[in-house]
Amino acid sequence: MYTLHSIDGGVCAAHGFYADGIHIGLKKEGAKDCAFIYSETSCEIASVFTTNKMTAAPIRHFRQKGKFKGNFVLINAKNANAMTGSAGISDIDEVLNAVNTKFPQIENPVMSSTGVIGVRLPKAKIIEGAMNFDLSRRDGIAASEAIMTTDTFAKRIAFEVRLDGGKSFRIGAMAKGAGMINPAMATMLCFITTDAEVDQETMQAMVNECVHTTFNAASVDGDTSTNDTVLIMANAQSGAFHRAAFKGTLEAIMLFLAKEMVRDGEGATKLVTYKVTGAKDNSEAEVCAKALSNSLLVKTALFGQDPNWGRIASTVGASGIACDEATLSIWFDEVCVYQKGELLFNEELEPLAAAVMKKNTFTIHCDIGVGEGSFTAYGCDLGHEYVKINADYRT
């Protein structure tokens, strides 16, 4: 048995971890734009990266290392270091070699980047700024702020996991992401730290499984980034581990952050859960739920607070799964608007459904009625602000 206890600290919550975020001149008006995470002891590392074939240089650089232990991550905003070819890899090596020379206690450092694609890394600014890092700082708030791009708020979380017998371990995390988010993974960076004593193989298997129902279930705009990253560092300082507790906490953290990204979707006003049940199998339920979370017609109806259940039904039918209007049922929260071929939507019901659509958070539930498959995805609305943000992104 175990209990979860929410604690402060983000990526600094686990014992032996340090982090900070500073301004090095990449963002305007003194905003934080460069961060680090450092462990005083070596870490097992697990990772999941983008499915985009145009993989950014930081990910290719990471993969070149193979399986390794390390204790330092450098993260910059405003520049993705993507579509930069072999020069992008060389730029990373130059930055990390300079940082390693300044801080010899760093072991196998890696880099992560987010921002504009197709521009060389401003390595001189990053190197100069990194010389000002204080590796004794434990400011998870500043670190989470420094990695933001179009995010409107920082995203961080931490838990202490207390086990029977008095032992405990901690897991903390921070993430960024508000646009180019699609179930494949979402356009996001997520960094997780833990003092649990877990081996790399176990941790990798768990993050692979948890990604499927968290970040891979989130959609803002249907686009998949070149830089998507989930990185977990475990330094074993607690000396404690419990398989079910670790996986359950990891999934809870990743789901929280995935939903925070959707809630913070560029211009978004609503966080919507798409619950699909009764599909032929889980795979078909996933296809349907993600079709709903990605549909532009559904997203614009959400923005207009229009309980247009016909768009929901049409998207289910267009998703390619086994379905029939005679078995389909649709709910907006607890308001059933269509049930197995019966038209329930009328003058009395419409105001109830419309009231649900006015909420900031609600669930659209589709029971396909042909099997036992189920899946839950997460999405948001799409409105004027999204177009404005992305039309002006480079400026």
C-alpha positions in Angstrom: 0.0 0.0 0.0 1.1 3.6 -0.5 -0.3 7.1 -0.2 0.3 10.2 -2.4 1.0 13.6 -0.9 1.3 16.7 -3.0 4.4 18.7 -2.3 6.1 21.9 -3.7 9.3 22.0 -5.7 8.5 20.7 -9.1 11.7 19.1 -10.5 13.5 20.1 -7.4 11.2 18.1 -5.1 13.1 14.9 -5.3 16.2 14.7 -3.1 19.5 15.6 -4.8 18.0 17.6 -7.7 18.6 21.2 -8.5 17.2 23.5 -11.1 16.9 27.1 -12.1 15.7 29.4 -14.9 17.5 32.6 -16.0 17.3 35.3 -18.7 20.1 35.0 -21.3 18.7 37.3 -24.0 16.6 34.9 -26.1 13.3 36.4 -25.0 12.4 40.0 -24.7 12.0 42.2 -21.7 14.1 40.1 -19.4 11.9 37.0 -19.4 13.5 33.8 -18.3 14.5 31.7 -21.4 17.1 29.2 -20.3 16.9 26.5 -17.6 18.9 23.6 -16.2 18.2 20.4 -14.2 21.1 19.0 -12.2 21.5 16.0 -9.9 24.3 15.7 -7.5 24.6 12.0 -8.3 24.4 10.1 -11.5 20.9 9.2 -12.9 19.3 6.4 -14.8 17.5 8.1 -17.7 14.4 7.1 -19.7 12.9 9.0 -22.6 10.2 9.1 -25.2 10.5 11.4 -28.2 8.5 12.8 -31.1 7.1 10.6 -33.9 7.8 13.5 -36.4 10.3 12.3 -39.0 11.9 15.7 -39.0 13.5 15.1 -35.7 15.2 18.1 -34.0 19.0 18.1 -33.4 18.7 17.7 -29.5 16.8 14.4 -30.0 19.3 13.2 -32.6 22.2 14.2 -30.3 20.6 12.3 -27.4 20.0 9.2 -29.5 23.6 9.1 -30.6 24.7 8.5 -27.0 22.8 5.1 -26.8 22.1 3.9 -23.3 23.8 6.1 -20.7 23.7 7.6 -17.3 23.9 11.4 -16.8 23.0 14.2 -14.4 22.4 17.4 -16.3 19.9 18.8 -18.8 20.1 22.3 -20.4 16.9 23.7 -21.9 16.5 26.8 -24.0 13.4 28.5 -25.4 12.9 30.6 -28.6 14.9 28.3 -30.8 14.1 24.6 -31.6 17.4 23.8 -33.3 15.4 21.8 -35.8 16.0 21.4 -39.5 19.6 22.6 -38.8 21.4 19.4 -40.1 24.7 18.3 -38.8 25.5 21.9 -37.8 22.8 21.6 -35.2 24.5 18.6 -33.6 27.8 20.4 -33.6 26.3 23.5 -32.0 25.0 21.3 -29.2 28.4 19.7 -28.7 30.0 23.1 -28.5 27.5 24.4 -25.9 27.7 21.3 -23.7 31.5 21.1 -23.9 31.7 24.7 -22.7 29.2 24.0 -19.9 31.0 20.8 -18.9 34.3 22.7 -18.7 32.8 25.3 -16.4 31.1 22.7 -14.3 33.2 19.5 -14.2 30.8 17.8 -11.8 28.4 17.4 -14.8 28.2 14.0 -16.3 27.0 13.2 -19.9 24.9 16.5 -20.3 22.1 16.6 -22.8 20.2 19.5 -24.3 16.5 20.2 -25.1 15.2 23.1 -27.2 11.9 24.7 -28.1 10.9 27.5 -30.3 11.3 28.5 -34.0 12.3 25.8 -36.5 15.0 26.3 -39.2 17.3 28.7 -37.3 20.7 27.9 -36.0 21.1 27.8 -32.2 22.3 31.1 -30.7 25.2 29.2 -29.1 27.2 32.2 -28.1 24.3 33.6 -26.0 23.6 30.2 -24.5 27.2 29.6 -23.6 27.6 33.0 -22.1 24.3 32.7 -20.1 25.1 29.2 -18.9 28.3 30.4 -17.3 26.0 32.2 -14.8 24.2 29.0 -13.7 24.3 28.3 -10.0 24.1 24.5 -9.7 23.2 24.9 -6.0 19.9 26.7 -6.8 16.6 24.8 -6.2 14.1 27.0 -8.0 11.6 24.7 -9.8 9.3 27.7 -10.4 11.9 29.7 -12.3 12.9 26.6 -14.3 9.3 25.9 -15.4 8.9 29.5 -16.4 12.1 29.6 -18.5 11.0 26.8 -20.8 7.6 28.4 -21.7 7.0 29.6 -25.3 3.3 30.5 -26.0 2.3 29.0 -22.7 0.2 31.4 -20.5 1.2 29.7 -17.3 4.0 27.4 -16.0 3.2 23.7 -15.5 4.7 21.8 -12.7 3.7 19.2 -10.1 5.4 17.0 -7.4 4.3 14.1 -5.1 5.9 12.3 -2.2 5.0 8.7 -2.2 4.8 7.1 1.3 5.1 3.4 1.5 4.2 0.9 4.2 7.2 0.5 6.5 8.2 4.1 6.6 10.0 4.4 3.3 9.2 7.1 0.8 10.3 8.5 -2.6 9.5 11.6 -4.5 8.6 12.4 -8.1 8.5 15.9 -9.5 8.0 17.3 -13.0 7.7 20.4 -15.2 6.4 20.7 -18.7 5.7 23.3 -21.5 3.3 23.1 -24.3 0.3 25.1 -25.6 0.4 24.7 -29.5 1.4 22.1 -32.1 -0.1 19.5 -29.8 -1.5 16.3 -31.3 -1.8 12.7 -30.1 1.5 11.4 -31.4 3.1 12.9 -28.8 1.9 16.3 -28.0 4.2 19.3 -28.9 5.7 19.5 -25.5 8.7 19.2 -23.3 8.3 17.3 -20.1 11.1 16.7 -17.5 10.5 14.3 -14.6 12.9 13.8 -11.7 12.7 11.1 -9.0 14.8 9.9 -6.1 13.3 6.4 -6.4 15.7 3.5 -6.8 14.4 2.2 -10.1 16.4 0.6 -12.9 16.4 2.1 -16.5 14.6 -0.8 -18.1 11.7 -0.7 -15.6 11.4 3.1 -15.8 11.5 3.0 -19.7 8.8 0.4 -19.9 6.6 2.4 -17.5 7.0 5.7 -19.3 6.3 4.0 -22.6 3.0 2.7 -21.3 2.0 5.9 -19.4 2.6 8.1 -22.5 -0.1 6.3 -24.4 -2.9 7.4 -22.1 -1.6 10.8 -21.2 0.5 12.9 -23.7 -0.5 10.7 -26.6 -4.2 11.3 -25.7 -3.9 15.1 -25.8 -4.7 17.4 -28.8 -4.8 21.1 -29.3 -4.4 21.6 -33.0 -3.5 18.3 -34.6 0.1 19.2 -35.4 3.1 17.2 -34.1 6.3 18.9 -33.3 9.9 18.2 -34.2 11.0 18.4 -30.5 8.6 16.5 -28.4 10.3 15.1 -25.4 9.6 13.2 -22.2 12.7 12.8 -20.1 12.9 11.1 -16.7 15.9 11.1 -14.4 16.2 8.8 -11.4 19.1 9.2 -8.9 18.1 6.5 -6.4 18.8 8.7 -3.4 15.7 7.7 -1.5 16.7 4.0 -1.6 13.0 3.2 -2.0 10.8 1.8 -4.8 7.4 0.2 -5.2 6.4 -0.8 -8.7 2.7 -0.1 -8.5 3.2 3.1 -6.6 5.8 4.4 -9.0 3.8 3.7 -12.1 0.6 5.0 -10.6 2.2 8.3 -9.6 4.1 8.6 -12.9 0.8 8.2 -14.8 -1.0 10.7 -12.5 1.8 13.3 -13.0 1.8 12.8 -16.8 -1.9 13.0 -17.1 -2.1 16.2 -15.0 0.5 17.8 -17.2 -1.1 16.6 -20.5 -4.4 18.1 -19.4 -2.7 21.3 -18.3 -1.3 21.7 -21.8 -4.7 21.2 -23.4 -6.2 23.7 -21.0 -3.5 26.1 -21.9 -4.0 25.5 -25.7 -3.2 28.6 -27.7 -6.4 30.7 -27.4 -8.3 27.8 -25.8 -11.2 28.5 -23.4 -12.2 24.9 -22.7 -10.7 21.6 -21.7 -12.9 18.7 -23.0 -12.6 15.1 -22.2 -13.7 12.7 -25.0 -14.8 9.4 -23.5 -15.5 6.6 -26.0 -17.0 3.4 -24.8 -18.7 0.4 -26.4 -16.3 0.3 -29.4 -15.4 -2.9 -31.1 -12.1 -2.9 -29.3 -9.7 -0.5 -27.5 -7.9 0.4 -30.7 -11.1 1.5 -32.4 -12.1 3.5 -29.4 -8.8 5.3 -29.5 -9.2 6.1 -33.2 -12.6 7.5 -32.5 -11.6 9.5 -29.4 -8.7 11.1 -31.2 -10.8 11.9 -34.3 -13.1 13.8 -32.0 -10.3 15.7 -30.2 -8.8 16.7 -33.5 -11.9 17.6 -35.5 -11.9 21.3 -36.5 -15.7 21.3 -36.8 -16.0 20.0 -33.3 -13.4 22.4 -31.9 -15.2 25.4 -33.5 -18.5 24.3 -32.2 -17.0 24.1 -28.7 -15.6 27.7 -29.1 -19.1 28.9 -30.2 -20.6 27.0 -27.2 -22.9 25.3 -29.7 -24.3 21.9 -28.5 -24.2 20.6 -32.1 -24.3 16.9 -31.4 -24.6 16.2 -35.1 -20.9 17.1 -35.6 -20.0 14.6 -32.9 -22.0 11.8 -34.6 -20.6 12.8 -38.0 -17.0 12.6 -36.7 -17.7 9.2 -35.1 -18.9 7.9 -38.5 -16.1 9.4 -40.4 -13.4 8.0 -38.1 -13.6 4.6 -39.9 -14.6 2.5 -36.9 -17.4 0.0 -36.7 -20.5 2.0 -35.7 -24.2 2.5 -36.5 -26.7 5.2 -35.7 -29.0 2.6 -34.2 -26.4 1.7 -31.4 -24.8 5.1 -30.9 -25.5 7.2 -27.8 -24.1 10.7 -27.0 -23.9 12.7 -23.8 -22.7 16.2 -22.9 -21.7 15.5 -19.3 -24.9 13.9 -17.9 -27.2 15.3 -20.6 -28.0 12.5 -23.2 -28.7 14.2 -26.5 -29.0 11.1 -28.7 -29.7 7.5 -27.7 -29.6 4.5 -30.0 -31.4 6.1 -32.9 -33.8 8.1 -30.8 -33.7 11.9 -31.3 -33.8 13.5 -27.8 -32.7 17.0 -28.8 -35.6 19.3 -28.4 -36.5 22.8 -27.0 -36.4 21.5 -23.5 -33.1 19.6 -23.8 -31.2 22.1 -25.8 -30.8 24.7 -23.0 -29.4 21.9 -20.7 -26.9 20.9 -23.3 -26.0 24.5 -24.0 -25.4 25.0 -20.3 -22.8 22.2 -20.4 -21.0 23.9 -23.4 -20.6 27.1 -21.4 -18.5 25.3 -18.8 -14.7 25.6 -18.9 -14.4 21.8 -18.4 -16.8 19.0 -19.4 -17.0 15.6 -21.0 -18.4 14.4 -24.3 -19.2 10.7 -24.0 -19.9 8.5 -27.0 -21.1 5.0 -26.4 -20.6 3.2 -29.8 -22.8 0.2 -28.7 -21.0 -2.5 -30.6 -18.4 -3.9 -28.1 -16.3 -3.4 -25.0 -13.5 -1.1 -26.2 -12.8 2.2 -24.5 -10.4 5.1 -24.6 -10.3 8.6 -23.3 -8.7 11.6 -25.1 -8.4 15.3 -24.3 -8.9 18.3 -26.4 -9.9 22.0 -26.5 -11.7 24.5 -28.6 -10.3 26.5 -31.4 -10.9 30.2 -31.9 -9.7 33.6 -33.1 -6.8 33.8 -30.7 -5.2 30.6 -32.0 -5.0 32.1 -35.5 -3.6 35.4 -34.1 -0.9 33.6 -32.1 0.3 31.4 -34.9 0.1 34.0 -37.6 2.6 36.1 -35.7 4.7 33.4 -34.1 8.1 34.3 -35.5 7.6 38.0 -34.7 
